[in-house]
Amino acid sequence: MEIHRSLDRALDALRDRVLLLGGETETALQRAMYALVERDSDAAREVLKNDDEIDRLELEIDRLCIDILALKQPAARDLRFVISVAKITPILERIADHACNIARVAIDLNDEPQLKPYVDLPRMADLVSQMLRAALDAFTSGDAAAARAVIGRDDEVDELYNRVFHDLIELMARDPTTTGRAARLLFVAKHLERIADYVTDICELTVYMAEAAVIKHSN
């Protein structure tokens, strides 16, 4: 009985740290986009500064996973949970890296004249943030159906990415003086599109955890 209680405590601690990492990652993305749209370089630098905390959390979660696997010997769904966490943690860290790259673009662009409103980039960012939040909620509750619903929204991100891409290419063709700035915004759009792909990976791991079903590459 004590062994089970010890495992439960360890799993609860692991879940808490993943939730914290997920929250920090979500905040990094939102702050980076705020820094870009509102031309707030201080907010962008805050994102870059806080990345060290995200890296620290990733290492802490990695150690917790190793300790649980080595010392607690979880089975069945508990084992799938730990394995899923071990795979999701570096995904969240990569999402935070993309947020940092967006923050760096914001710092660069804030020193230059502003382009026209950022086309569909804010809308794209909002959708990606919603997907990330929903994916983390689905993982926390072990809700495979909710995870599948998030995966279905990736096509919306791809559509917005294509729209942003074409709008910015058009802008560069009409006014070559905007090329450098527009190109940086293309990179932002690509970062957001890549984050949506990572969110899909998180959802696929949630389905694995909940149902022991591997759906990656099944579409």
HELIX and SHEET records of a PDB file:
HELIX    1   1 GLU A    2  VAL A   37  1                                  36    
HELIX    2   2 SER A   41  ASP A   67  1                                  27    
HELIX    3   3 ILE A   68  LYS A   72  3                                   5    
HELIX    4   4 ALA A   76  LEU A  109  1                                  34    
HELIX    5   5 LEU A  121  SER A  141  1                                  21    
HELIX    6   6 ALA A  144  ILE A  151  1                                   8    
HELIX    7   7 ASP A  154  ARG A  174  1                                  21    
HELIX    8   8 PRO A  176  THR A  178  5                                   3    
HELIX    9   9 THR A  179  GLU A  211  1                                  33    
END                                                                             
